[in-house]
């Protein structure tokens, strides 16, 4: 961007010209405005400036500075980092004095930025009682080393804690652990957690969604820097922030309930009505569900309500669906009760 007299002079290079004159012992400030963006290394936000050329008041090139080399080479000035004891030193002797050249100086800022990414490492399909593992990757995307990073893993009703790569403390539906190493800028560390899958009938939409997020962190001096994260607020349950991530397992679970709705007393030759209700107890919509009914010897069947014969003693009905997670659909079946060799006991067998 061009501002306050600064113009682009090539990739990553800006220039400004002070017309002067700049008298002996005098100084002049220049103002530069830059927009902060994400970085790729720990020095991505270290901004260096140097004098590249000058003239005296007669227009003669005076690149013969007594203690500095006036040029556009940012690597020959023995550059120091922002905050170094030699930073802002306008009497620096340069490389020969193991100091920064005094015509060259950096400015920078501390960036606190941690990111969390969670992935499931156990392949589906999934079943109840199965152990499922996840990797949680912490990445330091700032330029300040971080330590004592506390991570929280929220266990929904369809999961219970099973173990991990390091100790986790479980209280209620939350498991927490602390990374105590030093996470240097633009490095990552991986931890794991394992859970056992359980049925959950209260809220299948979130029953198998596992959420991990950063709760807090410190710098190397032991100071809490949680509130200084540049793009996130730790432990605020915001799925749009990069310090939180979730994984949802696809769990397929259908259940069936059959009931006789015709009230007693019963008579041979009487038409009986049954309801067959199919429930979706997973979190995946179900379609094209084929329901079997095994007709016992004490009933006679004629096609009705979508039920058709599929072989001796077997009838079928197809639910096109979809049945959404947490939803159900009811089929109606009618059959005629009859007397088989005077036997009065009737057995009904159903399966999904």
N, C-alpha and C positions, 0 to 999 in steps of 0.2 A: 504494500500500500504506500502511496505517496503522501507525506504529511510534513509540515514544518520545514520544507526545503529538502527533505530526504527523497532521493529517487533511486530506482533500481539500477545497478551497474553490472548485473549478472546474477546467475543462480546463487541465492543465499548472500548476496552482497548489496548493501546500500551505501550511498555516498551523499555527503553534504559539503558545501564549500563555504568557508568563512571568508568573506571578502577582506575583512580587516580594515585598517591595520590593527594588529594586536601588539600593543606596546610591551616592552620588557617588564616582567613581573605582573602583567595583567592577565585576565582570564575572560572567557566568554562561554556561557552555557548554551547547549543545543538541546532541544526537546524532541524526543522520538516516541512515537506511539506504535505499539505492536499488539496484535490480537493473540491471546494465549490459546494454544491448541494442544492436542495430545502429543506425547513424545514417543521415542523409540529406544532411548538410552538415558542413563542417569544425568547426562550433560545436555539433554535436549533443550533445556531452558536457560543455559548459560550463554548470555549475550555479550559478545566482545566488541569493543570499539578501539580503533587506533588511528593515528595520524599517518596518512599515506604519502603526502607530499606537501611542500610549502615553498613560499618565495619570500625574499626580503622586500623592503619598500621600494626597491628599484626594479622589481620584477625578475630578479635573478633566482634560479632554482636553488633552494637551500635544503636539499635532502641530506646535507652533511651534519646532521644533528650530533651534538657532542657525545651523547650517551645512548642513542637509539638509532634503529634502522627504520627509515620512513619507507614503507612499502605496503603492499596488500597481501602479504604472506602472514597469515594468522598463526603460523606454527613456529616462527623463529624469534618469538618475543619472550621465551620462557614463561608461557602463560600460566597463571595461577587460577584457582577456583574462587568463585564468589565466597566471601567470608574468610579467605585465607589471611594470615597476618600481613602478607604483602599486598593484599587487595587495597585499592584506593591510594597506593603509595606513589606520589608524583615525584619522588626522588629515587625511584628504583634504578639500580645500576645495570639491569639487564642480565643476560645469561652469564657474563663474566663474573658478576657478583652473586650469582645464583638468585637473582631477583627478577621480577617482572620489569620489562622495559617501561620507563615512565611515560612513554607516548602510547601506551597500550593498557587497557583496563577492562575487567569484566563486571557485569551486573547480573544478578540472578535472584531466584526466589526458591523457597522450599515448597515442594509439591508432595502432599500426602495423598496417596491414591492406591487403594487396595481393591482388587477384583476377585470374585469367587466364581468358579465354574463347577457344576455338578453333573456327572454322567453315570448312568447305570452300566455296570460291567457284567451283569448276569443277563443272558439272553432269554427271551420268552419262548413259548408261552408259559404263563405263570399259574401256579396252583397253591392253594392254601397249605400252610405248613412249610413251604419252600423258603430257603434262605436266599435273599437277594442282596447283592453288594453294590456299593456306589463308590466312585472316586470323587473327592472334593479337592480341587486345585486352587490354591491361593497364589495370586500373582501381584507382586509389588510393581505398580505402574507409575510410581512417583520416583523422586530422587533422594528420599530419606530412608535409611534402613529401618525396618520394622521388626518388632518382637512381641512376645506375649499376645499373640493374636487369638482371641477367643471366638470360637465358631459354635453356632447353635444349629442343631438339626431338629426340625419339628416332625414328630411321628404322628401321622393321622391314625384314625381308628382301625385302619386295615393293616397296620404294621406295629411290631414290637421290636425293641432293640435286641440285637443278637451278638454284637461284637464289633471290632474295628482294628485298625492298624495301630492305634494308640488308645489309652484309657479314655472312655467317655463317662460322664456323670449323668445319670438319668433321673430327672425329677418330673413326675407327671408325664406329659407327652413330649417333653423336650430332653434332648441329649446334648451335652456341651463338652467341648474339649479345648485345650489351649496349645497352640504351636509356640514352643519356647525358644526355638532357634532364631537366628538372625536372617531375616528375609531381605537380601540386598536389592537395590533398585533393579528392576527388570529381570528378576529371577522368580522362579516358582517353586512351590513345594506341594506335594500330594499326600493327602491322608484318606483313609477309607472308613466306611461304616457299613455294617451289615444289619439287615432286619429280617424278621420272620413275617411272612404274609398271613393275614387273618381275614376271615369274612367280616364284612361291615354292612349292616342293613340300615343304618341311619342316614347316611349321605354318600351314596356310591359315586357322586360326582367328584368328591375330594378324598375319598377313602384311601386311595393309593397314590396320592400326590405328595411327594416328600420334598420339603423345602429346607434349604440350608442358607445361612446368612452369617455375616460377620457381626459380632456383638461389640467388640472393643479391640484396641491395639495400643501399643506404646512405641516410642522411639528408643534408641539405644541408651538414652539417659534415664529411662524408666518413666518418662512423662507420658501421660495419657494424651494421645493425639486423635482419638476417635472422632471428635467433633471437627477436626481440621481436614477430613477427607474432601477433596475438591469437587467430587461429583456424586457423593452418596452420604447418607446419614445412617451409620450402623444401627442395627437392631430396630428398624422402624417398619418392617414388614412391607416394604415397597418393592414389588416384583420388577419394576422398571429400572431399578438401580443395579449397577454392575457388581455390588458386593452381596447380591442375593441371587440364587438360582434354584430352580425346581425341576423335578423329573416326575412324570406320570407314567405308571405302568398300566398297560391295557390288560384288564382282568375280565374274562368272559365267564359269566355265571348265570345259568337259567335254573329256575325252580318251578315246580308244578304242584298244584293242589286240585284234587278232584272231590266233588261233593254231590251226594244225592239230594236233590231239592224237592222231590215228590214226598209229601207227608204220608205217614201211615194212617190207617191200616192198609196192607198191600193185598192184592188179589192177582191170581194167575190171569194172564191176558191183559193186564193193566200196562199202560204206557208210562214208563218212568223217565224222568228228566234229570240229567246230570249236568253240572257245570265243570269245566276243566279250565282252570286259570293258570296262565303261564306268566311268571314274574322274571323280570330282568334285574338280577341282583349284582351285576357287574357294572362296568363303566363304559362298555362298548355297545352301541346299538345293535340289536339282533334282527335279522331278516330271514325269510324263507325257512321258518321253523316247522319241521315235520313232527307232528304229535301222533304217537301210536296209542291205540286202545286195544287191549286184549279181551275179546268178548268171551265171557264164561258160558258154560253149557246151559245155565239157567236163564239166558236172555236170547231173544231173537232180534236181529238187526235188519233194518232197511235204511238205505241211504237217506240222510237228512242233514241239514245245517252244514253242508260242506264235508261231511264224513262219507267216505267211500270204502268199499271192501278192498283190501290189499292182499288177501289170501285167507285160507281157512282160519277162522277165529281172530283175524287181525283186521282192524279198520284204521284209517289214517285221515288226518286233516292237516292242511298247510296254512300257516300264518305268514302272510306275505311281509307283514311288518312295515316299517321298523317298529320295534318296541324299544323305546328310549331307556337309558339307565334309570332305574328306580320306577319304571312303568310296568304295566301288566296288561294282558288281554285275555278275555274270557270267551271260551267256546262253549256252545250248548250241544249236548248229545242226548238223543232219545232212543230208548230200546224197550222192547216188550218183555215183561216177565212171564215165564211159562214154566209148567211142571214137567220136570224130567224124571220119569219113573218114580213119581211120588216123593222125590227127594226135595227137601225144603231148604237145604243149606246152599247159599249162593256165595261164591267167592269172586272177588273182583281184584284183578291185578293190573296195576298201571306202571308205566315207565315213561321217562321223558322221550 
